[in-house]
Amino acid sequence: MKYLLLLTILFIGNQLGLACTCLPQAKLKKELINDSTMIFTGRVVSIPGSDDQGWLSEVTLEVIDPIHNVLSREITILTDGLNSSCWMGFQIGQEWFIFADYYSNKPYTDFCGRSRKLDSTKGGKKAKKTLDRIKKWIK
């Protein structure tokens, strides 16, 4: 019985220890914008689902401000899935700054990228400053 309890604790502890961690990002430079696939702000309108394993999810956003390489008013992006420790927490109605590259022929962003929810948190305020800087560079 002790061994079963110990194995259970080790297994749960191991799963909790797999939280998402990211390497520090390089400072954003204008040259990175030119190489970037797609930059926009958008409002989440649907979260259609995940792949079979839940590692990738699709999130559909209505484009509010097309900044770079945006060709439609509604865009579905791939992101880390609902079963991933790196799920970004998209919720319908939220506004996001999306900085996406392509993966499997679809726009993709992840927890370690530059995409952020536009809100009053520290991350949201930083995203707004980044957005303002990018808009000046793109003009």
C-alpha positions as CSV (number, residue, x, y, z in Angstrom):
1,M,0.0,0.0,0.0
2,K,2.9,2.4,0.8
3,Y,4.4,1.7,-2.6
4,L,1.2,2.5,-4.4
5,L,0.8,5.7,-2.5
6,L,4.4,6.7,-3.2
7,L,4.0,5.9,-6.9
8,T,0.8,7.9,-7.1
9,I,2.5,10.9,-5.4
10,L,5.5,10.6,-7.8
11,F,3.3,10.4,-10.8
12,I,1.1,13.4,-9.8
13,G,4.2,15.4,-8.8
14,N,5.9,14.6,-12.1
15,Q,2.8,15.8,-14.1
16,L,2.7,19.1,-12.1
17,G,6.4,19.6,-12.8
18,L,5.8,19.7,-16.5
19,A,4.5,23.3,-16.4
20,C,5.2,25.4,-19.4
21,T,8.5,27.3,-19.3
22,C,10.0,29.5,-22.0
23,L,13.4,30.7,-22.9
24,P,13.9,34.5,-22.8
25,Q,12.8,36.2,-26.1
26,A,15.2,38.2,-28.2
27,K,14.5,41.9,-28.2
28,L,11.9,42.8,-30.8
29,K,13.4,44.4,-33.8
30,K,11.9,45.8,-36.9
31,E,13.7,43.0,-38.9
32,L,11.7,40.4,-37.1
33,I,8.5,42.1,-38.2
34,N,9.4,41.7,-41.8
35,D,10.0,38.0,-41.3
36,S,6.8,37.6,-39.3
37,T,3.9,36.0,-41.0
38,M,0.9,37.7,-39.5
39,I,0.3,40.4,-36.8
40,F,-3.1,41.7,-35.8
41,T,-5.4,42.4,-32.9
42,G,-8.6,40.4,-32.7
43,R,-11.5,39.3,-30.6
44,V,-12.0,35.6,-29.9
45,V,-15.3,34.4,-31.6
46,S,-15.0,30.7,-31.3
47,I,-12.8,27.9,-30.1
48,P,-13.8,25.0,-32.4
49,G,-11.7,22.3,-30.7
50,S,-8.5,20.4,-30.4
51,D,-6.9,17.6,-32.3
52,D,-7.5,14.1,-31.1
53,Q,-4.8,14.3,-28.4
54,G,-5.6,17.8,-27.3
55,W,-2.1,19.1,-28.0
56,L,-3.2,21.7,-30.7
57,S,-6.3,23.8,-30.6
58,E,-8.0,26.1,-33.1
59,V,-9.1,29.5,-32.1
60,T,-11.1,31.8,-34.4
61,L,-10.7,35.6,-34.0
62,E,-12.5,38.5,-35.6
63,V,-9.8,40.9,-36.8
64,I,-10.0,44.3,-35.2
65,D,-6.8,45.8,-36.4
66,P,-5.0,44.1,-39.3
67,I,-1.3,45.2,-38.9
68,H,0.8,42.9,-41.1
69,N,0.0,40.3,-43.7
70,V,-3.7,39.9,-42.7
71,L,-5.9,39.0,-45.7
72,S,-9.3,38.4,-44.1
73,R,-11.6,39.7,-41.3
74,E,-11.8,36.4,-39.5
75,I,-8.7,34.2,-38.9
76,T,-8.4,30.7,-37.3
77,I,-5.1,30.1,-35.7
78,L,-3.5,27.0,-34.2
79,T,-2.2,27.2,-30.6
80,D,-1.2,24.9,-27.8
81,G,-4.2,22.6,-27.0
82,L,-6.5,22.4,-24.0
83,N,-4.6,19.5,-22.6
84,S,-1.3,21.3,-22.8
85,S,0.3,23.0,-19.8
86,C,1.0,25.8,-22.3
87,W,-2.7,26.5,-23.1
88,M,-2.9,30.3,-23.5
89,G,-6.4,30.6,-22.0
90,F,-8.3,32.0,-24.9
91,Q,-11.9,32.8,-24.0
92,I,-14.7,34.0,-26.3
93,G,-15.0,37.8,-26.2
94,Q,-11.4,38.4,-25.2
95,E,-9.2,40.8,-27.3
96,W,-5.7,39.5,-28.2
97,F,-2.6,40.8,-29.9
98,I,-1.6,38.0,-32.2
99,F,2.0,37.6,-33.5
100,A,1.8,34.4,-35.6
101,D,4.0,32.3,-37.8
102,Y,2.8,29.3,-39.9
103,Y,2.6,25.6,-38.8
104,S,0.9,23.0,-41.0
105,N,-0.1,25.8,-43.4
106,K,-2.1,27.6,-40.7
107,P,-1.2,30.7,-38.5
108,Y,0.3,29.4,-35.2
109,T,1.1,31.1,-32.0
110,D,2.1,29.6,-28.6
111,F,2.6,30.4,-25.0
112,C,6.3,31.3,-25.5
113,G,5.6,33.6,-28.4
114,R,4.7,37.3,-28.5
115,S,0.9,37.0,-28.6
116,R,-0.8,38.3,-25.5
117,K,-4.3,39.1,-24.2
118,L,-5.0,42.8,-24.3
119,D,-6.1,43.6,-20.8
120,S,-5.0,45.6,-17.8
121,T,-2.5,43.1,-16.5
122,K,1.2,43.6,-16.8
123,G,1.4,41.3,-19.8
124,G,-1.5,43.1,-21.5
125,K,0.1,46.5,-20.9
126,K,3.4,45.3,-22.3
127,A,1.5,43.9,-25.4
128,K,-0.1,47.3,-26.0
129,K,3.3,49.0,-25.9
130,T,4.7,46.4,-28.3
131,L,1.8,46.9,-30.6
132,D,2.3,50.7,-30.7
133,R,6.0,50.2,-31.5
134,I,5.2,47.8,-34.3
135,K,2.6,50.1,-35.8
136,K,5.2,52.9,-36.0
137,W,7.7,50.5,-37.8
138,I,5.1,49.3,-40.3
139,K,3.9,52.8,-41.4
